C-alpha cells in the first residue's frame, strides 16, 4: 500500500504550500447567506465537485467528513449543523489537520455564527474511523475515494456504512469514461493527484451496491479533466468526469438497487392515471422521476403507453419510486 504513503506525503506538501486548482479548477464554493469562505480555504479547495447538498442536511444531522482538506466543506456543513461536534472531520495527515484548524479559526473571525467547536478535527483514516457505530447521520468525502485501489475502496466503504440506519453517504469523485490504462494506474503521484485511480461509472456504483446501499442518487455528472494522448501516452484522449452522488443505507430490493440518474416516465395513454400494479402511478402527460431499473421495466413492458426520457445526471428527489 505504498501508494497511500505517497498520497499522504503529497497532501502534506499541498497543506503547507497550497496548490491552487489542484483538483477541479471549475469548482467554486457553494454560496450561502452570511457565509464567508476565508481565502486560504478557497486556495485549498481540493475537491472535484461538492458534497454539501442542503436538502440532505435538514434537522441538524451529525456529519462525518472523511479527508478534511483545508476545512472548506467542514465549514459549509457546520452552516447547517450549528452545534459543538456537529461536524467530525477526519484526516490521516497531520499537516492537513493543522492547516484545517488554522483555517477554521480564521473562519470563526469572519463568520459571526460560526464557532470552532462546531467542527471537531480528529486523526484517523477511512479504514478505521474514530467514531462509534450508529453515531452519525451523514458521511461525506470529496475527491478521496478515487485514490484507493478497488480492494481498499471496498474496505473503506464497509467501514463507512457503520452509520445510522437510513443514513446517507455523500460523495464527489472523478470517474473515467473508459478504463484507465495500467501504466497510469500504477503511477502513484498521478493517483494522489486524482488523475489515474478513477473507476468507470458502472464500477463505481457497483462498489456502493456491493457493500449494501439500496438507493443511489446522482446529483451531478460533469467533465472534470482530459488526459491527452501525448502527455499521458495513450492511444486516444481519455475524459475524466466528476460524479456527485448520495447513497442511502436502505435495504436492497429483491430486483436490485435503485439508481436515480434523472430519468422520467411519462404516461401517454388515454386514461387520467396509469398504475403498473408495482407501486408506480403515473399521471397522464406528466413526467415522473423513476430509477433506471423502473425506467427500463416500464419502457420495455409498455412501449406504446409510456415514454422514458434519457438520464439528465441530476436528481434531487420526487417522483414515484
Phi and psi in degrees as a GROMACS rama.xvg file:
@    title "Ramachandran Plot"
@    xaxis  label "Phi"
@    yaxis  label "Psi"
@TYPE xy
-63.032  -26.0339  UNK-2
-63.1377  -29.3214  UNK-3
-70.591  -34.5893  UNK-4
-69.1579  -39.7833  UNK-5
-59.676  -41.2899  UNK-6
-63.7831  -44.8979  UNK-7
-61.5065  -42.5339  UNK-8
-63.8696  -41.2233  UNK-9
-62.835  -44.7638  UNK-10
-76.6154  -20.2241  UNK-11
-66.0847  -37.7126  UNK-12
-63.4349  -50.7948  UNK-13
-78.1846  -10.7516  UNK-14
-74.1768  -36.1094  UNK-15
-87.1163  -31.8529  UNK-16
-128.826  92.409  UNK-17
-54.0653  138.017  UNK-18
-111.103  94.8825  UNK-19
-62.6503  132.563  UNK-20
78.1779  19.6189  UNK-21
-56.7571  -43.9788  UNK-22
-102.53  -118.738  UNK-23
-83.9954  106.124  UNK-24
-66.7233  -14.4103  UNK-25
-92.8205  -0.519595  UNK-26
-88.0107  117.331  UNK-27
-106.929  143.998  UNK-28
-58.6745  142.472  UNK-29
-58.7539  129.859  UNK-30
-92.2207  126.223  UNK-31
-133.284  149.66  UNK-32
-57.4734  133.754  UNK-33
63.8069  21.2877  UNK-34
-110.263  119.848  UNK-35
-112.168  124.145  UNK-36
-94.1355  116.049  UNK-37
-58.5314  146.924  UNK-38
-55.8018  -43.7542  UNK-39
-59.422  -32.6983  UNK-40
-66.3894  -41.7999  UNK-41
-64.2121  -37.8458  UNK-42
-67.8733  -24.2642  UNK-43
-105.145  31.5145  UNK-44
-78.8562  75.4608  UNK-45
-90.8178  54.6362  UNK-46
-127.049  161.601  UNK-47
-104.267  -0.808581  UNK-48
-169.118  -138.589  UNK-49
-140.204  147.592  UNK-50
-111.166  3.86828  UNK-51
-96.2578  98.9187  UNK-52
-115.634  107.18  UNK-53
-52.7747  -34.7699  UNK-54
-70.1875  -9.40317  UNK-55
-98.9061  3.12385  UNK-56
-120.042  20.2361  UNK-57
-70.7173  149.946  UNK-58
80.3949  18.4812  UNK-59
49.1562  63.1633  UNK-60
-68.8743  161.37  UNK-61
-86.0686  124.509  UNK-62
-111.601  130.411  UNK-63
-106.366  117.683  UNK-64
-108.965  120.101  UNK-65
-99.362  115.372  UNK-66
91.4679  81.1845  UNK-67
-67.2759  -27.0986  UNK-68
58.5854  -140.696  UNK-69
-84.0733  2.21582  UNK-70
93.15  2.70385  UNK-71
-61.1322  -53.9505  UNK-72
-73.2681  -27.4079  UNK-73
-60.5124  -41.5511  UNK-74
-63.9629  -43.5905  UNK-75
-64.1798  -41.2493  UNK-76
-62.1068  -39.6922  UNK-77
-67.4662  -18.7972  UNK-78
-57.9609  -33.0285  UNK-79
-99.0788  -10.431  UNK-80
-127.296  67.8142  UNK-81
-84.6778  71.9711  UNK-82
-157.019  155.581  UNK-83
-57.9178  131.678  UNK-84
72.4896  11.2749  UNK-85
-64.3995  -28.6803  UNK-86
-122.538  127.475  UNK-87
-112.407  117.301  UNK-88
-109.936  126.45  UNK-89
-116.093  135.217  UNK-90
-152.644  138.234  UNK-91
-84.203  -8.89146  UNK-92
-99.5213  112.544  UNK-93
-55.3076  -41.5122  UNK-94
-63.8116  -34.2086  UNK-95
-72.4586  -39.0583  UNK-96
-63.0854  -40.984  UNK-97
-62.4628  -44.3027  UNK-98
-64.013  -41.5719  UNK-99
-63.783  -44.252  UNK-100
-61.7986  -40.5914  UNK-101
-63.3766  -43.7154  UNK-102
-68.2135  -36.6939  UNK-103
-68.0392  -35.0731  UNK-104
-63.9246  -41.6667  UNK-105
-62.5937  -39.1303  UNK-106
-62.9165  -35.1107  UNK-107
-66.6802  -25.2745  UNK-108
-80.7771  -21.7739  UNK-109
-104.519  -8.28135  UNK-110
-130.369  111.164  UNK-111
-64.5296  -25.8283  UNK-112
-81.6062  -17.71  UNK-113
-95.3347  134.46  UNK-114
-120.491  141.783  UNK-115
-61.4919  -26.528  UNK-116
-77.1683  -1.72703  UNK-117
-66.2064  -27.3756  UNK-118
-116.855  121.445  UNK-119
-104.336  115.393  UNK-120
-94.4127  121.962  UNK-121
-122.394  149.756  UNK-122
-77.3988  140.088  UNK-123
159.596  171.074  UNK-124
-135.48  177.507  UNK-125
-68.867  -15.7424  UNK-126
-89.8775  -15.3885  UNK-127
-150.255  77.7753  UNK-128
-73.943  132.788  UNK-129
-81.0274  56.9293  UNK-130
-141.085  147.491  UNK-131
-71.2937  162.413  UNK-132
-59.5841  148.259  UNK-133
56.0788  33.5843  UNK-134
-109.449  -8.73761  UNK-135
-129.28  154.659  UNK-136
-96.748  -35.1861  UNK-137
-131.445  132.987  UNK-138
-116.225  137.852  UNK-139
-136.858  147.938  UNK-140
-150.882  143.569  UNK-141
-127.349  117.296  UNK-142
58.851  39.0453  UNK-143
-117.058  -47.39  UNK-144
-71.08  -21.1588  UNK-145
-66.6267  -16.9291  UNK-146
-73.4899  -30.1259  UNK-147
-72.6094  144.142  UNK-148
-64.9755  152.421  UNK-149
-51.4431  -43.4716  UNK-150
-64.9581  -38.3324  UNK-151
-72.2856  -34.1426  UNK-152
-61.238  -42.3516  UNK-153
-61.011  -42.9152  UNK-154
-60.3721  -44.6032  UNK-155
-64.307  -41.8878  UNK-156
-65.682  -36.7656  UNK-157
-63.8075  -34.7465  UNK-158
-70.8947  -38.5574  UNK-159
-67.6782  -32.4961  UNK-160
-75.4809  8.25384  UNK-161
-74.4751  -1.3294  UNK-162
-73.8535  -177.702  UNK-163
-60.6995  149.171  UNK-164
-54.7059  140.592  UNK-165
68.854  13.3944  UNK-166
-72.4389  175.054  UNK-167
-126.958  141.562  UNK-168
-111.412  116.764  UNK-169
-108.522  123.61  UNK-170
-134.382  151.223  UNK-171
-137.759  119.415  UNK-172
-146.329  152.882  UNK-173
-69.9385  144.172  UNK-174
-127.985  160.584  UNK-175
-107.835  141.442  UNK-176
-76.3598  -12.3048  UNK-177
-154.364  163.314  UNK-178
-54.5756  136.266  UNK-179
-74.8487  128.937  UNK-180
-58.3439  152.656  UNK-181
-62.7232  -36.1499  UNK-182
-64.6138  -26.5947  UNK-183
-82.3081  -38.3221  UNK-184
-62.7175  -29.0428  UNK-185
-84.3555  -6.14375  UNK-186
-82.4924  103.677  UNK-187
-66.4714  -35.0559  UNK-188
-72.447  -40.3656  UNK-189
-62.358  -36.4123  UNK-190
-63.3376  -44.3294  UNK-191
-62.2847  -29.7954  UNK-192
-85.538  7.94532  UNK-193
64.7007  37.0542  UNK-194
-119.95  -9.82666  UNK-195
-136.968  -2.13835  UNK-196
-101.236  3.43565  UNK-197
-65.7726  139.596  UNK-198
-91.7724  166.305  UNK-199
-73.5585  164.035  UNK-200
-56.2828  -44.4631  UNK-201
-64.1674  -41.7842  UNK-202
-65.9501  -42.2548  UNK-203
-61.6115  -50.9267  UNK-204
-68.3082  -31.884  UNK-205
-65.7458  -34.9317  UNK-206
-59.5278  -40.4199  UNK-207
-65.8286  -42.102  UNK-208
-66.8885  -39.1716  UNK-209
-62.2206  -28.3612  UNK-210
-93.7461  -3.11604  UNK-211
116.459  13.8732  UNK-212
-82.6527  119.678  UNK-213
-88.8186  -12.7133  UNK-214
-143.384  131.593  UNK-215
-128.888  130.873  UNK-216
-120.227  126.751  UNK-217
-89.2612  118.044  UNK-218
-91.7999  -28.0771  UNK-219
-165.014  146.759  UNK-220
-143.95  118.296  UNK-221
-145.311  159.831  UNK-222
-59.7114  143.263  UNK-223
-119.319  -64.9236  UNK-224
-147.291  153.373  UNK-225
-109.912  123.785  UNK-226
-91.8969  107.34  UNK-227
-79.3536  153.82  UNK-228
-64.6479  -33.429  UNK-229
-74.9764  -53.4959  UNK-230
-61.3201  -40.1036  UNK-231
-105.805  12.2352  UNK-232
54.7499  57.7375  UNK-233
-116.724  156.432  UNK-234
-70.3268  -31.8021  UNK-235
-151.384  161.511  UNK-236
-57.2637  147.64  UNK-237
-123.525  118.845  UNK-238
-89.6432  129.777  UNK-239
-101.522  143.146  UNK-240
-119.241  158.097  UNK-241
-101.629  128.057  UNK-242
-119.44  120.744  UNK-243
-103.218  128.649  UNK-244
-142.135  157.238  UNK-245
-127.413  122.879  UNK-246
-114.096  139.125  UNK-247
-111.8  136.452  UNK-248
-82.0181  78.6771  UNK-249
-129.981  156.645  UNK-250
-59.0013  145.045  UNK-251
-80.0117  123.082  UNK-252
-58.9  159.031  UNK-253
-58.8252  -31.8923  UNK-254
-93.2017  12.3257  UNK-255
111.837  162.955  UNK-256
-65.6288  153.286  UNK-257
-95.6515  120.741  UNK-258
-118.053  121.042  UNK-259
-101.721  122.242  UNK-260
-122.4  14.6667  UNK-261
95.1478  11.3873  UNK-262
-74.666  150.669  UNK-263
-130.296  155.214  UNK-264
-115.758  135.235  UNK-265
-126.589  121.12  UNK-266
-78.9083  125.392  UNK-267
-113.41  17.3434  UNK-268
-83.0302  -170.012  UNK-269
-95.7259  -14.0025  UNK-270
-84.2729  156.533  UNK-271
-62.7003  -34.7186  UNK-272
-133.684  153.656  UNK-273
-124.434  129.006  UNK-274
-122.971  117.884  UNK-275
-85.9938  4.61256  UNK-276
64.4796  19.1075  UNK-277
-129.681  20.256  UNK-278
97.9483  6.72434  UNK-279
-117.931  115.056  UNK-280
-115.95  122.515  UNK-281
-112.446  136.308  UNK-282
-87.8592  138.158  UNK-283
-52.7463  123.033  UNK-284
76.466  -0.288663  UNK-285
-107.749  123.399  UNK-286
-64.9231  134.875  UNK-287
-123.917  129.328  UNK-288
-65.3485  134.839  UNK-289
-137.327  154.325  UNK-290
-73.1488  164.57  UNK-291
-61.5935  -36.4345  UNK-292
-62.8623  -46.3205  UNK-293
-67.9704  -38.2387  UNK-294
-58.509  -42.6279  UNK-295
-65.6861  -42.4519  UNK-296
-65.4947  -46.5344  UNK-297
-66.5614  -42.9774  UNK-298
-66.1714  -35.5415  UNK-299
-84.1423  -28.6286  UNK-300
-84.4607  -34.2084  UNK-301
-127.689  59.7407  UNK-302
-63.1883  -25.4259  UNK-303
-89.2172  -13.7795  UNK-304
-108.992  -26.0643  UNK-305
-127.818  127.483  UNK-306
-96.1825  129.149  UNK-307
-109.625  124.452  UNK-308
-87.0146  164.059  UNK-309
-73.3947  165.554  UNK-310
-65.3075  134.823  UNK-311
-95.6945  -11.2058  UNK-312
60.1388  36.5537  UNK-313
-153.213  128.996  UNK-314
-151.53  129.997  UNK-315
-134.594  34.6732  UNK-316
106.478  174.356  UNK-317
92.8334  -172.227  UNK-318
86.4774  -163.337  UNK-319
-122.108  10.8188  UNK-320
